Amino acid sequence: MSNFFKNAFNDMKESAKAQHEVDKANFAAAKAESKAQWEEAKAMGKPETRKAMMQAERDEQIAKANERIADAQARIDAVK
């Protein structure tokens, strides 16, 4: 009977250690994500960074629109 309790407590000890490692990893990940969000927010305060980001978004939208135009033209040509 004492061997059962010895094994049970040893299993609980190992489980607690493993859970602690998981908790440490999750905390480190949350800390890194928080710092990344802070740095992004801080960078958005700079006008040149904001302008560059907005220009990149506009360029992406223009590229998508041009792709849609090309697809539509291909469909028109297929019908003729």
C-alpha positions in Angstrom: 0.0 0.0 0.0 2.8 2.4 0.8 4.3 1.7 -2.6 1.0 2.9 -4.2 1.2 6.2 -2.4 4.9 6.6 -3.2 4.2 6.1 -6.9 1.1 8.4 -6.8 2.9 11.2 -5.1 5.9 10.8 -7.5 3.5 11.0 -10.5 1.9 14.1 -9.1 5.3 15.7 -8.6 6.3 14.9 -12.2 3.0 16.2 -13.4 3.4 19.5 -11.5 6.9 20.0 -12.9 5.7 19.4 -16.4 2.8 21.8 -15.9 5.2 24.4 -14.5 7.3 24.2 -17.7 4.1 24.7 -19.8 3.1 27.7 -17.7 6.6 29.2 -18.0 6.5 28.8 -21.8 3.0 30.3 -22.1 4.0 33.2 -19.9 7.1 33.9 -22.1 4.9 33.7 -25.2 2.4 36.2 -23.7 5.2 38.5 -22.7 6.7 38.4 -26.2 3.4 39.1 -27.8 2.7 42.0 -25.5 6.1 43.5 -26.3 5.5 43.1 -30.1 2.1 44.9 -29.7 3.8 47.7 -27.8 6.5 48.1 -30.4 3.9 48.1 -33.2 1.8 50.7 -31.4 4.9 52.8 -30.7 5.9 52.6 -34.4 2.4 53.8 -35.5 3.1 57.0 -33.7 5.7 57.9 -36.2 4.3 59.5 -39.3 6.8 57.9 -41.8 6.0 54.4 -40.5 2.3 55.0 -40.7 2.6 56.4 -44.2 4.6 53.5 -45.4 2.1 51.0 -44.0 -0.8 52.8 -45.5 1.0 52.9 -48.9 1.7 49.2 -48.7 -2.0 48.6 -48.1 -3.0 50.8 -51.0 -0.6 49.0 -53.3 -2.0 45.7 -52.3 -5.5 46.8 -53.0 -4.5 48.2 -56.4 -2.9 44.9 -57.3 -6.0 42.9 -56.3 -8.2 45.3 -58.3 -6.0 44.9 -61.4 -6.2 41.2 -61.0 -10.0 41.3 -60.8 -10.0 43.5 -64.0 -7.8 41.0 -65.8 -10.1 38.1 -64.7 -13.2 40.0 -65.9 -11.6 40.8 -69.2 -10.7 37.2 -69.7 -14.3 36.2 -69.0 -15.5 38.9 -71.5 -13.0 37.6 -74.2 -14.2 34.0 -73.5 -17.8 34.9 -74.2 -17.0 36.7 -77.6 
